[in-house]
Amino acid sequence: MASYQVSSQHRSTAPDREPSSGVGIKILALFLGIAVGVLAIVAVVLVQTADSARDEAKVAAGTTDQSAHSDAETSAVSLPLESFAGKTGENATELAAAHAATNAALPPVSAGDLAKVHMTMKDLVVEIAPGVKYNTWAFDGHGAPGPVVHVREGQMVEMTLTNGGAIPHSIDFHAARIAPNVAFRDVAPGESFTFRFRASDPGVFMYHCGTKPVLAHIANGMYGAIVVDPATPLPKVDRQYVLVASEWYLNGDGVSEPASLSVEKARAMQPDWTTFNGYANQYVTHPLISKPGETVRFYVVAAGPTLDTDFHVVGTIFNRAWVNGDMTQFQQGVQTVGVPAGGGAVFDVKIDEPGLYPFVSHAFAHVDLGQVGLLKVGNP
């Protein structure tokens, strides 16, 4: 009060409006102080969020060291992401020719009323392009994608998952109508888990690991396709192939040493490679085959984990296309069909003239990154 009185006496000769002006300045200063405090809190939250994101990225990529981040590491995350697209071993042509291409032929349907499926998850180093190695969480004996499961509509599927890896995994079948918290639960390393579901919906579906973070588990190779034949058979064809499209996000070129997952690239949707059946351009070097006049059926799954596949066969038009796995009806005379990430579609094409017919995702960045193959008709 004393100070206020001194101040009041000092202002006694000033104009009447000055006291209110002084109060206004104090209020303005108060608001500015509050604003600065709020901005400081927001800055702290943003830094903590960035730190948490980096920690999650390290865990997803298999790096468990969560020690304090250096200034160099903090600044590096804001730099442009480095692309390793197209970087292969020096003798890429010879390596591509020596690579044993994934068998894309649809396997026989499981016999009997019960189809038993057993998959073992393993930490595997696989080749995803000529001379490019990658540390996957994948399927023993197959890598990525996993084995094609082929069953009939109405058949009971008994799935046994054995975890031979170092962290928990699970298996999520898009063809199943079942409580995911019961059937798609995590399986600890060294353990096995069995569940059953009835394949009541025909089509081609994705399966994948559903353990968090799902983005990392799919991006690390934990995906595949299940084909469910409809009770009323589809039109007869001469050859059937299964293609699983996917993306690879690398933290190194994979040539000098195996690469692992870059979660930053995966979140930014900037793949280094995109593939059919896990290996870039493998069906260019080792084409799929048919004879003139034969009808070829493609079962296509877009495993993602994020990007769609716009399926197209250059030089022809689809005779039949069961879009998004809807087996109740088909479209005719279709040129390109979008297959969404996590979705599937079925395509029939009849080619009479011998030649080399590329099959691609018509989003042509995918072609440059390796998602392309050839259907060799006859002996051109």
VOLO-998975 format. One line per 3 residues: number of its first residue (from 1); their letters; for each residue y, x, z of C-alpha. Coordinates in steps of 0.1 Angstrom, whole numbers, plus 5000, padded with zeros to 4 digits. Layout:
NUM = A = Y X Z | ... .
//
This chain:
1 = MAS = 5000 5000 5000 | 5024 5029 5008 | 5020 5044 4974 .
4 = YQV = 5025 5010 4958 | 5057 5006 4977 | 5070 5040 4967 .
7 = SSQ = 5061 5032 4931 | 5078 4998 4933 | 5110 5014 4947 .
10 = HRS = 5109 5040 4919 | 5107 5012 4893 | 5134 4990 4909 .
13 = TAP = 5160 4999 4883 | 5136 4994 4853 | 5134 4963 4831 .
16 = DRE = 5114 4933 4846 | 5086 4936 4819 | 5076 4972 4828 .
19 = PSS = 5053 4963 4858 | 5031 4941 4835 | 5031 4969 4810 .
22 = GVG = 5018 4993 4836 | 4990 4970 4846 | 4981 4966 4809 .
25 = IKI = 4978 5004 4806 | 4955 5005 4836 | 4933 4977 4822 .
28 = LAL = 4932 4995 4788 | 4922 5027 4806 | 4895 5008 4825 .
31 = FLG = 4880 4994 4793 | 4881 5028 4776 | 4862 5043 4806 .
34 = IAV = 4836 5016 4804 | 4832 5021 4767 | 4827 5058 4771 .
37 = GVL = 4801 5052 4798 | 4782 5028 4776 | 4782 5052 4747 .
40 = AIV = 4769 5079 4769 | 4740 5057 4780 | 4732 5048 4744 .
43 = AVV = 4732 5085 4735 | 4707 5092 4763 | 4685 5063 4752 .
46 = LVQ = 4685 5075 4716 | 4675 5110 4726 | 4647 5098 4748 .
49 = TAD = 4635 5075 4720 | 4635 5104 4696 | 4616 5125 4721 .
52 = SAR = 4590 5098 4725 | 4586 5094 4688 | 4580 5131 4684 .
55 = DEA = 4554 5131 4712 | 4536 5101 4696 | 4537 5119 4662 .
58 = KVA = 4521 5150 4678 | 4494 5130 4694 | 4487 5111 4662 .
61 = AGT = 4485 5144 4643 | 4460 5158 4668 | 4485 5180 4686 .
64 = TDQ = 4483 5173 4724 | 4510 5198 4736 | 4538 5176 4748 .
67 = SAH = 4560 5203 4764 | 4597 5203 4763 | 4612 5204 4728 .
70 = SDA = 4632 5234 4717 | 4667 5230 4701 | 4652 5242 4668 .
73 = ETS = 4625 5216 4669 | 4650 5188 4677 | 4672 5198 4648 .
76 = AVS = 4643 5201 4624 | 4634 5165 4626 | 4667 5155 4610 .
79 = LPL = 4661 5177 4580 | 4647 5163 4547 | 4609 5160 4547 .
82 = ESF = 4592 5187 4527 | 4570 5175 4499 | 4537 5192 4490 .
85 = AGK = 4530 5169 4461 | 4512 5186 4433 | 4506 5219 4452 .
88 = TGE = 4470 5229 4446 | 4448 5259 4446 | 4455 5286 4419 .
91 = NAT = 4423 5277 4400 | 4429 5240 4401 | 4412 5232 4368 .
94 = ELA = 4380 5250 4378 | 4381 5234 4413 | 4385 5200 4398 .
97 = AAH = 4356 5205 4375 | 4334 5217 4403 | 4343 5188 4426 .
100 = AAT = 4315 5162 4430 | 4334 5130 4423 | 4328 5101 4447 .
103 = NAA = 4302 5078 4433 | 4322 5046 4425 | 4292 5025 4414 .
106 = LPP = 4287 4994 4436 | 4256 5000 4457 | 4227 4974 4458 .
109 = VSA = 4232 4944 4480 | 4215 4945 4514 | 4182 4926 4515 .
112 = GDL = 4171 4900 4540 | 4191 4878 4563 | 4204 4906 4585 .
115 = AKV = 4223 4935 4570 | 4223 4965 4595 | 4252 4990 4590 .
118 = HMT = 4255 5022 4611 | 4286 5044 4608 | 4294 5076 4626 .
121 = MKD = 4330 5087 4630 | 4335 5125 4627 | 4364 5150 4627 .
124 = LVV = 4359 5164 4592 | 4377 5188 4569 | 4377 5173 4534 .
127 = EIA = 4392 5182 4501 | 4417 5156 4488 | 4429 5175 4457 .
130 = PGV = 4418 5207 4440 | 4420 5234 4467 | 4438 5211 4491 .
133 = KYN = 4420 5206 4525 | 4428 5180 4551 | 4417 5174 4587 .
136 = TWA = 4404 5138 4587 | 4390 5114 4613 | 4365 5100 4589 .
139 = FDG = 4329 5090 4583 | 4300 5115 4586 | 4284 5121 4553 .
142 = HGA = 4312 5104 4534 | 4346 5115 4544 | 4373 5092 4532 .
145 = PGP = 4368 5065 4522 | 4338 5054 4542 | 4306 5040 4527 .
148 = VVH = 4308 5008 4506 | 4291 4979 4524 | 4276 4953 4500 .
151 = VRE = 4263 4920 4514 | 4259 4884 4504 | 4279 4854 4515 .
154 = GQM = 4263 4838 4546 | 4245 4870 4555 | 4247 4883 4591 .
157 = VEM = 4261 4918 4594 | 4251 4939 4624 | 4276 4968 4627 .
160 = TLT = 4269 4998 4649 | 4297 5023 4654 | 4290 5057 4668 .
163 = NGG = 4320 5078 4678 | 4312 5114 4671 | 4349 5124 4672 .
166 = AIP = 4372 5137 4700 | 4393 5105 4706 | 4386 5068 4708 .
169 = HSI = 4380 5049 4676 | 4371 5014 4665 | 4362 4994 4633 .
172 = DFH = 4381 4964 4620 | 4364 4943 4592 | 4388 4922 4572 .
175 = AAR = 4357 4902 4561 | 4350 4890 4597 | 4361 4859 4615 .
178 = IAP = 4357 4872 4650 | 4378 4879 4682 | 4392 4914 4676 .
181 = NVA = 4395 4922 4713 | 4357 4917 4716 | 4344 4932 4683 .
184 = FRD = 4371 4957 4673 | 4374 4973 4707 | 4378 5011 4712 .
187 = VAP = 4346 5032 4714 | 4349 5064 4735 | 4338 5097 4722 .
190 = GES = 4300 5101 4724 | 4294 5063 4727 | 4281 5036 4704 .
193 = FTF = 4289 4999 4701 | 4272 4971 4682 | 4286 4937 4672 .
196 = RFR = 4276 4910 4646 | 4296 4888 4623 | 4286 4864 4595 .
199 = ASD = 4300 4873 4561 | 4312 4837 4553 | 4339 4846 4529 .
202 = PGV = 4331 4861 4495 | 4353 4889 4479 | 4362 4925 4484 .
205 = FMY = 4377 4934 4518 | 4390 4964 4536 | 4376 4978 4568 .
208 = HCG = 4394 5004 4589 | 4398 5019 4624 | 4420 4995 4645 .
211 = TKP = 4428 5019 4673 | 4464 5026 4681 | 4484 5040 4664 .
214 = VLA = 4467 5023 4635 | 4490 5040 4610 | 4477 5074 4621 .
217 = HIA = 4440 5063 4621 | 4441 5049 4586 | 4462 5077 4572 .
220 = NGM = 4437 5102 4586 | 4409 5086 4564 | 4394 5059 4585 .
223 = YGA = 4390 5031 4559 | 4366 5017 4534 | 4355 4986 4514 .
226 = IVV = 4330 4958 4520 | 4320 4936 4491 | 4307 4901 4498 .
229 = DPA = 4289 4885 4469 | 4296 4848 4465 | 4268 4823 4470 .
232 = TPL = 4274 4811 4434 | 4271 4843 4414 | 4300 4856 4394 .
235 = PKV = 4296 4860 4356 | 4271 4887 4348 | 4286 4921 4339 .
238 = DRQ = 4271 4954 4327 | 4287 4978 4352 | 4304 4975 4386 .
241 = YVL = 4328 5001 4403 | 4345 5001 4436 | 4379 5018 4439 .
244 = VAS = 4397 5023 4472 | 4434 5033 4468 | 4451 5053 4496 .
247 = EWY = 4478 5077 4506 | 4479 5111 4522 | 4508 5125 4542 .
250 = LNG = 4506 5163 4548 | 4522 5186 4574 | 4514 5216 4551 .
253 = DGV = 4502 5222 4516 | 4465 5223 4527 | 4459 5253 4505 .
256 = SEP = 4464 5282 4529 | 4448 5262 4558 | 4438 5225 4562 .
259 = ASL = 4467 5202 4566 | 4470 5174 4592 | 4490 5142 4593 .
262 = SVE = 4527 5142 4591 | 4536 5110 4610 | 4573 5114 4600 .
265 = KAR = 4563 5112 4563 | 4539 5083 4570 | 4567 5063 4586 .
268 = AMQ = 4591 5072 4558 | 4564 5062 4533 | 4567 5095 4514 .
271 = PDW = 4531 5105 4505 | 4522 5139 4491 | 4491 5125 4473 .
274 = TTF = 4478 5090 4464 | 4442 5087 4453 | 4413 5065 4442 .
277 = NGY = 4384 5071 4465 | 4400 5099 4484 | 4405 5126 4458 .
280 = ANQ = 4434 5130 4434 | 4426 5126 4397 | 4389 5129 4402 .
283 = YVT = 4380 5103 4376 | 4403 5120 4351 | 4381 5151 4352 .
286 = HPL = 4349 5130 4358 | 4356 5097 4340 | 4338 5064 4348 .
289 = ISK = 4317 5053 4318 | 4307 5022 4299 | 4296 5014 4264 .
292 = PGE = 4315 4995 4237 | 4311 4958 4242 | 4301 4961 4278 .
295 = TVR = 4320 4942 4306 | 4330 4963 4335 | 4339 4949 4369 .
298 = FYV = 4363 4967 4393 | 4364 4959 4430 | 4398 4973 4441 .
301 = VAA = 4410 4977 4477 | 4444 4990 4487 | 4438 5008 4520 .
304 = GPT = 4474 5020 4523 | 4481 5025 4551 | 4514 5012 4538 .
307 = LDT = 4518 5011 4500 | 4505 4985 4475 | 4485 4993 4443 .
310 = DFH = 4495 4976 4411 | 4462 4978 4392 | 4463 4981 4354 .
313 = VVG = 4439 4994 4327 | 4459 5010 4298 | 4449 4998 4264 .
316 = TIF = 4434 4964 4273 | 4439 4932 4293 | 4418 4918 4321 .
319 = NRA = 4394 4891 4309 | 4392 4878 4345 | 4411 4887 4377 .
322 = WVN = 4403 4873 4411 | 4437 4879 4427 | 4439 4889 4464 .
325 = GDM = 4402 4884 4468 | 4403 4847 4461 | 4369 4841 4446 .
328 = TQF = 4373 4803 4441 | 4393 4809 4409 | 4403 4836 4384 .
331 = QQG = 4432 4843 4361 | 4427 4852 4324 | 4447 4875 4301 .
334 = VQT = 4464 4893 4330 | 4479 4928 4324 | 4487 4940 4359 .
337 = VGV = 4479 4927 4394 | 4494 4937 4426 | 4469 4945 4454 .
340 = PAG = 4487 4945 4487 | 4480 4971 4514 | 4451 4958 4534 .
343 = GGA = 4441 4935 4505 | 4415 4935 4476 | 4410 4920 4442 .
346 = VFD = 4383 4919 4415 | 4388 4926 4378 | 4366 4921 4347 .
349 = VKI = 4374 4939 4315 | 4355 4939 4282 | 4363 4968 4258 .
352 = DEP = 4349 4969 4223 | 4365 5000 4209 | 4354 5035 4220 .
355 = GLY = 4381 5055 4237 | 4396 5068 4269 | 4412 5040 4289 .
358 = PFV = 4433 5051 4320 | 4432 5029 4351 | 4462 5033 4373 .
361 = SHA = 4486 5019 4398 | 4514 5008 4374 | 4539 5019 4401 .
364 = FAH = 4539 5052 4382 | 4549 5074 4411 | 4513 5069 4422 .
367 = VDL = 4501 5083 4389 | 4521 5114 4394 | 4506 5118 4429 .
370 = GQV = 4470 5114 4417 | 4461 5077 4417 | 4448 5076 4382 .
373 = GLL = 4414 5078 4365 | 4397 5072 4331 | 4372 5047 4319 .
376 = KVG = 4353 5065 4291 | 4340 5039 4266 | 4314 5053 4243 .
379 = NP = 4318 5088 4231 | 4353 5092 4218 .
//
